[in-house]
């Protein structure tokens, strides 16, 4: 089980300062849609609308890719990952690769507010 790794899509983390940049980190998963899901999705595509089976599969895959990203970042010594993005591609006609990636960093709480209030 990984400790709490902070994950953000921004290149900074409000309220924290980056004290060390470790480098590139990622989480990768390749999933097959499976025959049952392909048949059900094929039938749904005739009628139109959302194909719930694929939506569920991609949501599960995204969570697993993020979990793997966190595990990799922790193994590198990070406590946060900034600039996180996703990428996906097809392998053949039945498999999908989903990649979560970002920059592993070490952060600490910023003791100085970024916008100090001045009292007159």
C-alpha angles and dihedrals in degrees: 000000000000124000118244107294114189111231122193136164092217123087090239138041116227112233093019136081124216107237097174135019111210100178145237118000132176148176119210133189132173115200133185118218092217130219096272093053092045092054093046092045091047091055092047091050090061090061096038132226133090118342100221094190092062093042090055092046092051093047090052090047092050091052092049092048090051091048090052091047089054092048092050093046091050091049088054091053098255128140095192142027121212132192092029116183138166130229129183138185140171124251109201112325100297107043131072126197117209120190127189113191142167145133118297112222142167113235136183132192112277107235093193115070112236091227107033115200114233118211117211 
